[in-house]
Amino acid sequence: MSGARRLIRNARLLDPDSGLDAAGDLLIEGDKIAAIGPGLADAGLADDTEIIDAGGLCLAPGLVDMRVQLREPGAEHMESIESAGHAAAAGGVTTMVALPNTDPPIDEPALVEFVARRSRDVGLARIRTYGAATRGIQECGARITGASIRRGCCPDQPAVLAGPGIVDRVPLQANRRCLTTSTATESHLN
């Protein structure tokens, strides 16, 4: 969409960050929001501006689903990255965070990379993934590394992490990034 101009008018503009909840317009230039507010169409637009009438529908930042049950790899017939991406896009979800309980489980950096690559190839919604804190989602040594965490992976297996000493074996970076004070004392992750 580089270089294209679009005006979405007659929308209910919602922005939780700024507290905005008002009728108005949104002007997009290329892939950036250029202006937001009431009456943008009245300010004069270039002839090549595409105008979309929202008819009072809500226009808001994309939603993030923090706990998605994808079944890829292993059981794509139940839910694939593509089918989940279509459902997410239809519901306004722009980012999903997938649980590691696939077959095989997301318990090593190569599988984190697989999910990231498939997400990019499908291109419907951003997909991040939690990584199993233990190999095969069992009570044994952790395989998720600091490098995979930096690529968008956070450990998530509360039942397994409740085992003695398991949270201590998860890489420190994961603990800092994914644990909250309240859940850390219970040996659970977000």
C-alpha positions as CSV (number, residue, x, y, z in Angstrom):
1,M,0.0,0.0,0.0
2,S,3.0,2.3,-0.2
3,G,2.1,5.7,-1.5
4,A,-1.7,5.1,-1.4
5,R,-4.0,7.4,0.5
6,R,-7.1,6.2,2.2
7,L,-9.7,8.1,4.2
8,I,-12.0,6.1,6.5
9,R,-14.8,8.4,7.3
10,N,-17.9,8.2,9.6
11,A,-16.2,5.8,12.0
12,R,-16.5,5.5,15.8
13,L,-12.9,6.1,16.6
14,L,-11.6,4.2,19.7
15,D,-8.2,4.5,21.2
16,P,-7.8,3.0,24.7
17,D,-4.3,4.5,25.0
18,S,-5.6,8.1,24.7
19,G,-9.1,7.5,25.9
20,L,-10.6,8.6,22.5
21,D,-14.1,7.5,21.9
22,A,-15.7,9.8,19.3
23,A,-17.1,10.0,15.8
24,G,-14.6,11.0,13.1
25,D,-12.3,10.1,10.3
26,L,-8.9,8.5,9.8
27,L,-6.5,9.3,7.0
28,I,-3.9,6.7,6.0
29,E,-0.9,7.6,3.8
30,G,1.1,4.6,2.7
31,D,1.2,2.4,5.7
32,K,1.0,5.2,8.4
33,I,-1.8,7.0,10.1
34,A,-1.5,10.6,8.9
35,A,-4.4,12.2,10.7
36,I,-7.3,11.3,12.9
37,G,-10.3,13.4,13.9
38,P,-13.6,14.8,12.8
39,G,-14.1,16.4,9.4
40,L,-11.0,15.3,7.6
41,A,-12.9,14.9,4.4
42,D,-13.9,18.5,4.6
43,A,-10.2,19.6,4.6
44,G,-9.8,18.8,0.9
45,L,-8.2,15.6,-0.2
46,A,-6.0,14.6,-3.2
47,D,-7.9,13.2,-6.2
48,D,-6.3,9.8,-5.7
49,T,-7.5,9.4,-2.1
50,E,-9.7,6.3,-1.7
51,I,-12.7,7.1,0.6
52,I,-14.2,4.3,2.7
53,D,-17.4,5.0,4.5
54,A,-17.4,3.1,7.9
55,G,-21.1,3.9,8.5
56,G,-20.6,4.3,12.2
57,L,-18.6,1.1,12.7
58,C,-15.9,1.0,15.3
59,L,-12.3,1.7,14.2
60,A,-9.7,0.7,16.9
61,P,-6.2,-0.6,17.3
62,G,-6.0,-4.4,16.7
63,L,-6.7,-6.8,19.5
64,V,-4.1,-9.2,21.0
65,D,-5.2,-12.7,21.9
66,M,-2.7,-14.0,24.5
67,R,-3.8,-17.6,24.6
68,V,-4.4,-19.3,21.3
69,Q,-4.7,-23.0,20.8
70,L,-3.0,-23.5,17.4
71,R,-2.5,-27.1,16.3
72,E,0.4,-26.5,13.9
73,P,2.7,-28.3,13.8
74,G,1.2,-31.7,14.0
75,A,-2.6,-31.4,13.9
76,E,-3.3,-28.9,11.2
77,H,-6.6,-30.6,10.5
78,M,-7.8,-29.1,13.8
79,E,-6.4,-25.6,13.5
80,S,-3.7,-24.3,11.3
81,I,-1.9,-21.0,11.4
82,E,-3.8,-20.0,8.2
83,S,-7.3,-20.9,9.6
84,A,-6.5,-19.2,12.9
85,G,-5.2,-16.2,11.0
86,H,-8.5,-15.9,9.0
87,A,-10.5,-16.1,12.2
88,A,-8.3,-13.6,13.9
89,A,-8.5,-11.1,11.1
90,A,-12.3,-11.5,10.9
91,G,-12.5,-10.6,14.6
92,G,-10.1,-7.7,14.7
93,V,-7.3,-9.7,16.3
94,T,-3.9,-8.6,14.8
95,T,-1.6,-10.5,17.1
96,M,-2.0,-14.0,18.6
97,V,0.3,-15.7,21.1
98,A,0.1,-19.5,20.6
99,L,0.4,-22.1,23.4
100,P,3.2,-24.7,23.0
101,N,1.0,-27.7,23.3
102,T,1.3,-28.8,19.7
103,D,2.6,-32.2,18.5
104,P,5.6,-31.9,18.6
105,P,5.5,-29.3,21.4
106,I,7.2,-25.9,20.9
107,D,10.1,-26.8,23.1
108,E,13.1,-25.8,21.0
109,P,14.2,-22.7,19.0
110,A,13.7,-24.4,15.6
111,L,10.0,-24.8,16.3
112,V,9.7,-21.2,17.5
113,E,11.3,-20.3,14.1
114,F,8.9,-22.6,12.3
115,V,5.9,-20.8,13.8
116,A,7.4,-17.4,13.0
117,R,8.1,-18.3,9.4
118,R,4.7,-19.8,8.8
119,S,3.1,-16.7,10.3
120,R,5.1,-14.5,8.0
121,D,4.2,-16.7,5.0
122,V,0.5,-16.7,5.7
123,G,0.5,-12.9,6.5
124,L,-2.9,-12.6,8.1
125,A,-2.0,-11.9,11.8
126,R,1.2,-11.6,13.8
127,I,1.8,-14.8,15.7
128,R,4.1,-15.1,18.7
129,T,4.5,-18.3,20.6
130,Y,5.0,-19.5,24.1
131,G,7.6,-22.1,24.5
132,A,7.4,-25.2,26.7
133,A,9.5,-24.6,29.7
134,T,10.5,-28.3,29.7
135,R,11.4,-30.7,27.0
136,G,8.3,-32.4,25.5
137,I,6.2,-30.5,28.1
138,Q,7.5,-33.0,30.8
139,E,9.4,-32.5,34.0
140,C,12.9,-32.4,32.7
141,G,15.5,-29.9,31.6
142,A,14.4,-26.7,29.8
143,R,15.4,-26.3,26.2
144,I,14.1,-22.8,25.4
145,T,17.0,-20.5,25.3
146,G,17.5,-16.8,25.7
147,A,17.8,-16.5,21.9
148,S,14.4,-18.0,21.3
149,I,12.9,-15.8,23.9
150,R,14.3,-12.7,22.1
151,R,12.6,-14.1,18.9
152,G,9.2,-13.9,20.6
153,C,8.9,-17.0,22.8
154,C,7.8,-17.0,26.4
155,P,7.6,-20.3,28.5
156,D,4.1,-21.3,29.5
157,Q,3.2,-24.5,31.2
158,P,1.7,-23.7,34.7
159,A,1.0,-27.3,35.7
160,V,4.5,-28.5,34.8
161,L,6.1,-25.3,36.3
162,A,4.4,-26.1,39.6
163,G,6.9,-29.0,40.0
164,P,9.8,-28.4,42.5
165,G,12.6,-26.3,41.1
166,I,11.4,-26.1,37.5
167,V,10.9,-22.3,37.5
168,D,14.5,-22.0,38.7
169,R,15.7,-24.0,35.6
170,V,13.9,-21.7,33.1
171,P,16.3,-19.2,31.7
172,L,16.5,-16.1,33.8
173,Q,15.5,-13.9,30.9
174,A,12.3,-15.7,30.5
175,N,11.5,-15.3,34.2
176,R,12.1,-11.5,34.0
177,R,10.1,-11.1,30.8
178,C,7.2,-13.4,31.4
179,L,6.6,-13.7,35.1
180,T,4.6,-11.3,37.2
181,T,5.1,-10.8,40.9
182,S,1.8,-12.4,41.8
183,T,2.2,-15.5,39.7
184,A,5.9,-15.9,40.4
185,T,5.2,-16.7,44.0
186,E,2.8,-19.5,42.8
187,S,5.4,-20.9,40.3
188,H,3.1,-20.1,37.4
189,L,3.6,-18.0,34.3
190,N,1.2,-15.6,32.6
